[in-house]
Amino acid sequence: MSTSTSHLDWPFFDDAHRSLAREVAQWVSTQSIDHADADAACRSWVKALGAAGFLRYCVPAAQGGALAELDSRALCVLREHLAEHDALADFAFAMQGLGSGAITLAGSEAMKQTWLPKVARGTAIAAFALSEPDAGSDVAAIATTATPTKGGWRLDGRKTWISNGGIADFYCVFARSDAASSGAKGITAFLVPAETKGLTIAERIETVSPHPLATLQFTACEVPDTHRIGAVGDGFKLAMRTLDIFRVSVAAAAVGFARRALRETIARANARAMFGSTLAAQPLAQAIVGDMAADLDAACLLTYRAAWQRDRTPARTTAVAAMAKLTATEHAQTIIDRAVQLHGGLGVRSGHIVERLYRDIRALRIYEGATEVQRLIIGRELLKAAESATRDPRNA
């Protein structure tokens, strides 16, 4: 069974990852930011993470990053330890990477040099604007339009469930640039600074685990062609490539939440008096803790296997990333639910750590591809690979 650090001995990691894990764990243990105002808390976390140098792992070295290329294992190590400490710390870090990921992958050199160093320093807050009222899990249903104009594009439509909505300095927006196309075809990505005329915050959205979230309205929102990210019509592929990188890190955040829940449960079980002994002495409690530990290790193994595989191979790792996110988020939900149960009344007391974790984990089973979508992805990828193998004449 892995403790909070023993999994770092697994062969998925290099010494640099182990050193990074120790560094972020020590740093985050000294940080405390008030959650009373979620917007202010996220701004504070971005600033603090930038000053500490951890946001440098969200961008390549050419634009002020820590490593030559984005490294999934580093992203996962950081998210796991940040999530174990504070969900908003994890959120602030993750959105800097996801929100700027399309620029890293396909932005022009000028765009990269303008925005990515600011992301790394924590002086610009990023956001990823993909989801719409009728296009969440079904990304190909995007209805926001991008109409060509002289020298640029006009964006019209609505994006919703946008993390960092209302506090971001820029948004990576995906819109349909070919009205005649349908499905995944004809979607293009654009960088839209927050102050752009025609972009407004239509609604702020409150959720069970508070963080900046909003609906964006685009009304005759003009952007120059220099703000286009990648080729016209390549937006869907770009969105999927971005999610392939960061989906595994969602699993790592779930591992962090689950690890904190297990730690809190063990401490509570050892301290709580029950039936002339302690909760920890009760066989049923021991069995529940055993299940929690086994589920945690399973989630952790799949998460870092997927991160390692993505770092080591040029091929897309869609299926293993989906397996990691599916397993880690579902197991974390179960682990945290058991933690609440073993805490008894304290587990549902507002403000208690496991009550907070219970709210924090729920969204991870939905965003960046809901659990049901991950199941479809895994099945589709395996069946497609089997079909290709059957058609390969070398297998005849």
Backbone torsions as a table, in degrees:
resi	resn	phi	psi	omega
1	MET	NA	137.0	179.0
2	SER	-86.6	136.0	169.8
3	THR	-84.0	-166.8	-177.5
4	SER	-67.3	-14.6	-179.9
5	THR	-129.4	-15.7	-172.8
6	SER	-65.7	-24.5	178.9
7	HIS	-66.9	-15.2	177.8
8	LEU	-68.2	-13.8	176.1
9	ASP	-79.8	-10.0	179.8
10	TRP	-62.8	153.7	-175.7
11	PRO	-72.3	-1.9	177.6
12	PHE	-69.4	-19.8	-169.9
13	PHE	-106.2	150.1	168.4
14	ASP	-98.1	169.2	178.3
15	ASP	-59.5	-32.4	179.3
16	ALA	-63.3	-37.7	178.2
17	HIS	-68.2	-39.6	179.1
18	ARG	-64.6	-41.2	178.5
19	SER	-65.1	-41.3	178.3
20	LEU	-62.3	-42.4	179.3
21	ALA	-60.2	-45.2	178.7
22	ARG	-63.5	-40.6	-177.9
23	GLU	-64.7	-48.4	-177.8
24	VAL	-70.1	-35.4	178.7
25	ALA	-63.3	-42.5	179.4
26	GLN	-67.2	-44.0	-176.9
27	TRP	-64.6	-50.0	-173.2
28	VAL	-66.6	-26.2	179.1
29	SER	-67.2	-16.8	179.9
30	THR	-96.5	-2.6	-174.7
31	GLN	-100.6	140.7	176.3
32	SER	-148.1	115.5	-177.9
33	ILE	-123.7	130.5	-177.5
34	ASP	-64.5	133.4	-178.9
35	HIS	-94.1	3.3	-174.1
36	ALA	-56.7	-37.5	177.7
37	ASP	-119.4	105.4	-174.8
38	ALA	-62.4	-37.4	178.7
39	ASP	-61.7	-49.7	-178.9
40	ALA	-64.2	-38.7	179.8
41	ALA	-63.1	-43.4	-179.9
42	CYS	-67.2	-39.9	175.4
43	ARG	-60.6	-41.2	-179.9
44	SER	-65.2	-41.5	179.5
45	TRP	-65.2	-41.8	178.2
46	VAL	-60.8	-45.0	178.8
47	LYS	-61.8	-45.4	-177.9
48	ALA	-67.3	-42.8	178.9
49	LEU	-65.2	-35.8	176.4
50	GLY	-67.2	-45.1	-179.7
51	ALA	-64.0	-33.5	-179.5
52	ALA	-79.4	-11.2	177.6
53	GLY	92.2	0.9	-175.7
54	PHE	-76.6	-26.3	178.3
55	LEU	-71.0	-11.9	176.5
56	ARG	-64.5	-19.8	177.9
57	TYR	-78.4	-5.4	178.8
58	CYS	-89.3	-9.8	-177.9
59	VAL	-136.6	158.4	179.1
60	PRO	-71.5	160.8	-177.7
61	ALA	-60.1	-31.9	-178.6
62	ALA	-61.8	-21.6	178.4
63	GLN	-116.4	29.1	175.9
64	GLY	95.2	10.1	-179.2
65	GLY	-79.9	174.0	-176.7
66	ALA	-83.6	-28.8	-175.6
67	LEU	-128.5	160.9	-177.3
68	ALA	-59.5	-39.2	179.3
69	GLU	-135.4	164.2	176.1
70	LEU	-61.8	133.5	-176.7
71	ASP	-117.1	115.4	-175.4
72	SER	-62.3	-38.9	-179.2
73	ARG	-65.1	-39.5	177.2
74	ALA	-64.0	-44.0	178.1
75	LEU	-59.8	-41.6	-178.6
76	CYS	-69.4	-42.4	177.6
77	VAL	-58.9	-44.5	-179.6
78	LEU	-65.9	-46.4	-178.1
79	ARG	-65.4	-39.8	-179.9
80	GLU	-59.3	-47.9	-175.9
81	HIS	-73.4	-35.5	176.6
82	LEU	-66.8	-43.5	-179.5
83	ALA	-65.0	-36.4	179.0
84	GLU	-62.0	-28.5	-179.0
85	HIS	-91.4	-47.5	-171.2
86	ASP	-160.8	122.8	-177.9
87	ALA	-60.8	-35.7	-179.6
88	LEU	-72.4	-29.0	174.2
89	ALA	-64.1	-45.0	177.2
90	ASP	-62.6	-46.1	-179.5
91	PHE	-57.9	-48.1	-177.9
92	ALA	-60.4	-43.5	178.4
93	PHE	-65.1	-49.4	-174.3
94	ALA	-60.2	-41.6	-176.1
95	MET	-71.3	-26.5	174.2
96	GLN	-64.0	-38.3	179.4
97	GLY	-75.5	-50.6	-178.8
98	LEU	-64.4	-42.3	-177.1
99	GLY	-65.8	-26.9	-179.5
100	SER	-107.0	-1.1	-174.3
101	GLY	-58.9	-39.1	-179.9
102	ALA	-65.1	-35.7	177.3
103	ILE	-65.8	-43.9	177.9
104	THR	-58.0	-42.8	-175.0
105	LEU	-78.3	-36.0	-169.8
106	ALA	-142.3	3.8	-179.2
107	GLY	-70.4	158.0	175.4
108	SER	-67.9	162.0	180.0
109	GLU	-60.9	-40.3	179.4
110	ALA	-63.6	-41.3	178.9
111	MET	-63.7	-44.7	178.8
112	LYS	-59.9	-46.3	-176.7
113	GLN	-70.3	-25.4	179.2
114	THR	-77.9	-43.7	-169.0
115	TRP	-104.3	-38.3	-172.9
116	LEU	-65.7	-38.7	175.5
117	PRO	-60.6	-33.5	177.7
118	LYS	-68.6	-37.5	175.8
119	VAL	-61.6	-45.3	-178.0
120	ALA	-64.2	-35.4	-179.4
121	ARG	-84.2	-13.2	-177.2
122	GLY	79.7	20.9	179.7
123	THR	-98.3	-4.4	173.3
124	ALA	-138.2	132.3	-178.6
125	ILE	-97.4	131.3	-174.7
126	ALA	-102.0	157.5	175.7
127	ALA	-147.9	149.6	-176.6
128	PHE	-113.3	108.7	-173.4
129	ALA	-106.6	88.8	-177.6
130	LEU	-114.9	-48.8	-173.1
131	SER	-68.4	149.5	176.7
132	GLU	-134.3	170.1	179.3
133	PRO	-53.7	-34.1	-179.8
134	ASP	-119.3	20.2	179.6
135	ALA	-144.5	81.1	176.9
136	GLY	-107.9	-87.9	175.4
137	SER	-64.3	-32.2	178.0
138	ASP	-93.3	80.5	-176.1
139	VAL	-61.0	-32.1	-177.3
140	ALA	-66.3	-8.7	-179.8
141	ALA	-88.4	13.0	-179.3
142	ILE	-53.0	132.0	-178.7
143	ALA	-114.5	-17.2	175.9
144	THR	-57.2	133.2	-173.9
145	THR	-106.9	150.6	172.9
146	ALA	-124.2	106.9	-176.8
147	THR	-100.5	127.2	179.8
148	PRO	-60.7	139.1	174.2
149	THR	-129.1	178.6	178.5
150	LYS	-68.0	106.2	177.7
151	GLY	84.9	4.6	-178.3
152	GLY	-172.5	-146.9	-173.7
153	TRP	-144.4	150.2	174.0
154	ARG	-114.8	122.1	-179.5
155	LEU	-98.2	133.3	177.0
156	ASP	-138.7	130.5	178.7
157	GLY	147.0	-167.9	-174.5
158	ARG	-136.9	134.4	173.5
159	LYS	-115.6	143.1	-178.7
160	THR	-138.8	166.6	-174.7
161	TRP	58.6	38.5	-177.0
162	ILE	-91.1	111.2	178.0
163	SER	-67.5	140.0	-172.2
164	ASN	72.2	6.9	175.5
165	GLY	-60.6	125.6	-179.3
166	GLY	100.6	-20.3	177.2
167	ILE	-122.7	-8.4	-177.7
168	ALA	-69.8	149.7	174.0
169	ASP	-89.5	-22.3	175.2
170	PHE	-154.7	155.5	-179.2
171	TYR	-125.1	136.3	169.9
172	CYS	-92.9	109.2	-169.2
173	VAL	-110.4	135.1	178.7
174	PHE	-109.5	126.1	-175.0
175	ALA	-140.4	157.9	-179.6
176	ARG	-83.1	113.2	-176.3
177	SER	-96.0	-7.5	177.9
178	ASP	-127.0	102.7	-175.3
179	ALA	-63.7	-24.0	-177.7
180	ALA	-81.3	-13.3	-176.9
181	SER	-88.3	166.2	176.6
182	SER	-141.2	167.0	178.8
183	GLY	65.3	-138.4	-174.7
184	ALA	-77.4	-13.4	-176.7
185	LYS	-81.0	151.8	172.4
186	GLY	77.2	21.4	177.7
187	ILE	-104.7	136.0	-178.5
188	THR	-130.3	149.5	-179.4
189	ALA	-102.3	147.3	-178.8
190	PHE	-139.8	146.9	171.3
191	LEU	-94.0	123.3	-178.9
192	VAL	-124.1	107.0	175.3
193	PRO	-60.6	148.5	-173.9
194	ALA	-60.7	-29.2	-176.8
195	GLU	-86.1	4.0	-177.9
196	THR	-61.2	131.7	179.4
197	LYS	-63.1	134.6	-178.9
198	GLY	99.1	-8.8	174.5
199	LEU	-103.4	121.3	179.0
200	THR	-132.6	157.3	174.1
201	ILE	-89.8	107.0	-176.0
202	ALA	-77.3	-31.1	-175.6
203	GLU	-162.2	139.6	168.0
204	ARG	-96.1	135.8	-173.5
205	ILE	-108.7	127.6	177.1
206	GLU	-95.9	137.0	180.0
207	THR	-130.3	172.1	-176.7
208	VAL	-66.1	-26.2	175.3
209	SER	-117.8	93.3	-168.6
210	PRO	-58.5	131.7	169.8
211	HIS	-159.5	162.1	-178.7
212	PRO	-61.0	123.2	-175.8
213	LEU	-151.2	136.8	-174.2
214	ALA	-154.7	164.8	168.1
215	THR	-102.2	130.9	-179.8
216	LEU	-105.3	139.1	176.1
217	GLN	-114.7	127.8	175.9
218	PHE	-111.7	118.8	-179.2
219	THR	-130.3	107.0	-175.8
220	ALA	47.3	48.1	-178.4
221	CYS	-86.1	109.7	-173.6
222	GLU	-91.3	127.0	173.9
223	VAL	-130.0	142.4	178.3
224	PRO	-71.1	160.0	179.5
225	ASP	-64.3	-22.4	176.9
226	THR	-66.4	-12.9	177.8
227	HIS	-94.7	2.6	174.7
228	ARG	-73.6	135.3	180.0
229	ILE	-103.6	111.4	-179.3
230	GLY	79.1	-172.6	-176.4
231	ALA	-76.9	154.1	174.9
232	VAL	-61.3	130.2	178.2
233	GLY	88.9	-5.3	-178.7
234	ASP	-96.4	10.1	-173.6
235	GLY	-63.3	-39.4	-178.9
236	PHE	-64.1	-47.0	178.5
237	LYS	-60.5	-39.4	-180.0
238	LEU	-65.7	-41.3	177.6
239	ALA	-62.2	-42.3	-179.6
240	MET	-67.6	-39.2	177.4
241	ARG	-63.8	-39.8	178.2
242	THR	-63.9	-45.3	-179.3
243	LEU	-67.2	-32.6	177.4
244	ASP	-58.5	-36.6	179.9
245	ILE	-72.8	-48.5	-169.4
246	PHE	-91.4	-13.8	178.4
247	ARG	-62.2	-38.7	178.7
248	VAL	-63.5	-34.8	-179.1
249	SER	-69.8	-23.8	172.9
250	VAL	-63.2	-41.5	176.6
251	ALA	-59.9	-39.7	179.4
252	ALA	-64.2	-39.1	176.8
253	ALA	-62.6	-41.5	177.7
254	ALA	-61.2	-40.0	176.5
255	VAL	-60.8	-42.1	178.8
256	GLY	-61.4	-44.6	177.3
257	PHE	-61.3	-45.7	-177.8
258	ALA	-65.2	-38.6	-179.9
259	ARG	-64.3	-40.3	177.8
260	ARG	-65.2	-39.8	180.0
261	ALA	-63.5	-41.8	178.7
262	LEU	-65.4	-43.0	179.9
263	ARG	-61.4	-45.3	179.6
264	GLU	-64.7	-36.5	-178.8
265	THR	-68.5	-42.8	178.7
266	ILE	-62.4	-43.0	178.6
267	ALA	-63.4	-42.1	-179.7
268	ARG	-66.8	-42.3	-178.6
269	ALA	-63.6	-38.1	179.4
270	ASN	-72.4	-26.1	-175.4
271	ALA	-95.1	-24.2	-172.3
272	ARG	-83.2	121.9	176.9
273	ALA	-72.5	138.3	179.9
274	MET	-160.2	127.2	175.6
275	PHE	51.5	44.4	176.6
276	GLY	78.7	4.7	178.3
277	SER	-142.8	-135.2	177.2
278	THR	-125.6	163.8	175.2
279	LEU	-58.8	-36.5	-178.9
280	ALA	-63.1	-23.6	-178.7
281	ALA	-82.7	-9.0	-177.4
282	GLN	-82.5	127.2	-176.9
283	PRO	-55.1	-38.9	-179.1
284	LEU	-65.4	-40.6	177.3
285	ALA	-63.4	-40.2	178.5
286	GLN	-61.5	-40.6	179.7
287	ALA	-65.7	-40.6	179.7
288	ILE	-64.8	-44.7	177.5
289	VAL	-61.3	-37.9	177.1
290	GLY	-61.5	-43.3	176.8
291	ASP	-62.8	-42.0	179.3
292	MET	-59.8	-45.1	-178.1
293	ALA	-65.2	-42.2	179.8
294	ALA	-64.8	-43.2	178.1
295	ASP	-63.4	-38.0	179.9
296	LEU	-64.1	-45.7	179.7
297	ASP	-64.6	-38.0	177.9
298	ALA	-61.8	-45.0	178.5
299	ALA	-63.3	-43.5	-177.9
300	CYS	-65.1	-42.2	179.9
301	LEU	-62.6	-46.8	179.7
302	LEU	-65.6	-36.8	179.9
303	THR	-62.6	-51.8	-175.5
304	TYR	-78.5	-22.4	170.4
305	ARG	-62.9	-45.4	-178.7
306	ALA	-65.7	-42.1	179.3
307	ALA	-64.3	-44.2	178.3
308	TRP	-61.6	-43.4	-178.4
309	GLN	-65.6	-40.1	179.3
310	ARG	-65.1	-37.4	179.6
311	ASP	-72.1	-25.4	-172.0
312	ARG	-100.1	-10.6	-177.2
313	THR	-131.3	142.3	177.9
314	PRO	-76.8	-15.9	-179.1
315	ALA	-72.4	153.8	176.7
316	ARG	-65.2	142.5	-177.7
317	THR	-117.2	42.8	-173.9
318	THR	-58.3	-46.8	-175.0
319	ALA	-67.6	-45.0	-178.0
320	VAL	-69.7	-32.1	175.3
321	ALA	-65.3	-41.5	178.5
322	ALA	-65.3	-40.1	177.1
323	MET	-61.1	-41.8	179.9
324	ALA	-63.6	-48.6	-177.9
325	LYS	-65.1	-44.6	178.8
326	LEU	-57.0	-53.2	-174.2
327	THR	-69.5	-45.1	-176.2
328	ALA	-66.1	-43.7	-177.4
329	THR	-71.1	-40.0	178.9
330	GLU	-68.6	-43.0	178.3
331	HIS	-65.4	-40.3	-179.8
332	ALA	-62.4	-40.4	176.9
333	GLN	-58.7	-44.0	179.9
334	THR	-66.7	-43.7	179.3
335	ILE	-59.8	-45.8	-177.5
336	ILE	-69.7	-36.6	176.0
337	ASP	-61.5	-41.0	176.9
338	ARG	-65.9	-35.8	177.6
339	ALA	-62.4	-43.3	177.2
340	VAL	-59.8	-44.4	-177.7
341	GLN	-62.0	-44.5	-178.6
342	LEU	-73.3	-20.1	175.0
343	HIS	-80.2	-12.8	-180.0
344	GLY	65.6	-138.8	-178.3
345	GLY	-57.8	-36.0	179.3
346	LEU	-59.6	-29.3	-176.4
347	GLY	-65.3	-21.6	179.6
348	VAL	-113.7	10.5	177.8
349	ARG	-78.7	125.8	-177.7
350	SER	-56.4	129.6	179.0
351	GLY	96.8	-15.7	177.9
352	HIS	-71.3	150.7	-173.4
353	ILE	-59.1	-43.4	-177.6
354	VAL	-74.1	-28.0	173.6
355	GLU	-65.5	-40.7	177.6
356	ARG	-64.5	-43.3	178.8
357	LEU	-62.5	-36.4	179.4
358	TYR	-60.8	-37.8	177.0
359	ARG	-78.1	-37.6	-176.4
360	ASP	-64.9	-38.5	-172.3
361	ILE	-73.2	-26.9	-167.2
362	ARG	-60.0	-40.7	-176.1
363	ALA	-68.8	-24.5	-177.2
364	LEU	-66.3	-21.7	176.9
365	ARG	-79.8	-2.6	-177.9
366	ILE	-116.8	-52.0	-171.0
367	TYR	-74.6	156.4	-174.0
368	GLU	56.2	37.4	178.3
369	GLY	102.2	107.4	-178.4
370	ALA	-63.9	161.0	-179.7
371	THR	-50.3	-44.4	-178.8
372	GLU	-62.6	-37.0	178.2
373	VAL	-68.3	-37.5	178.1
374	GLN	-61.8	-39.4	177.9
375	ARG	-61.8	-42.8	178.6
376	LEU	-63.9	-42.0	-179.8
377	ILE	-60.9	-46.9	-178.4
378	ILE	-61.1	-49.0	179.7
379	GLY	-61.5	-44.6	-179.4
380	ARG	-61.6	-44.9	-177.9
381	GLU	-65.5	-41.1	179.7
382	LEU	-67.0	-42.4	179.6
383	LEU	-67.4	-37.9	178.3
384	LYS	-65.5	-40.0	179.2
385	ALA	-66.3	-39.4	179.0
386	ALA	-65.9	-39.6	178.5
387	GLU	-64.4	-42.5	179.4
388	SER	-63.6	-39.7	179.1
389	ALA	-64.3	-37.1	179.1
390	THR	-66.1	-37.6	-178.6
391	ARG	-78.8	-18.0	-178.2
392	ASP	-66.5	119.5	-177.7
393	PRO	-62.1	-22.0	179.7
394	ARG	-68.2	-18.4	179.5
395	ASN	-94.0	1.7	-177.5
396	ALA	-71.0	NA	NA
